[in-house]
Amino acid sequence: MNVIEITTEYIKLQDLLKFASVAATGGEAKLMVQEGQVQVNGEVCTMRGKKIRPGDDVAVAGRHFTVKYATQ
């Protein structure tokens, strides 16, 4: 499982996919989400603007990501 560290309250799902290099562009991220290829906390998510907060788990293309706050 890969850890994505954020410094804000949340990261939008499509932005997480781009940040994690799962999607090369926003358009690619949008298609992945809309086609049901992404799971958030074990459930298929089709909302590309879904707010992903620390503790959430995202699975896509055989990869898993969890989000946590960056330590200072």
Secondary structure, 3 states (H helix, E strand, C coil): CEEEEECCCCEEHHHHHHHCCCCCCHHHHHHHHHCCCEEECCEECCCCCCEECCCCEEEECCEEEEEEECCC
